[in-house]
Amino acid sequence: MTLAGDRQQTIADFIAQKILKQPGRVIKPDAPLISSGLIDSLSFVDLAVFVENTFGVRLKKSELNAAAFDTLDQLADLIARKQNP
């Protein structure tokens, strides 16, 4: 698995276990998380905090939106840019 794939899997596991309470749920890398309503506004905050703490990045308020956070692919790309500026 690639580093991006590892990031995606870590995030998918967190969403499935902690947010959706469905540990066996598979979340595809391109599945919409926010725009589909899978993640609500309260869970979005939990996800943002998880990303910051797990990957050691700081997110700007302007990055906390569906354009940057709607899929695992987008999240992995955002984390990669933050870790390797």
Beta strands, then each sheet from edge to edge (+ up, - down):
end
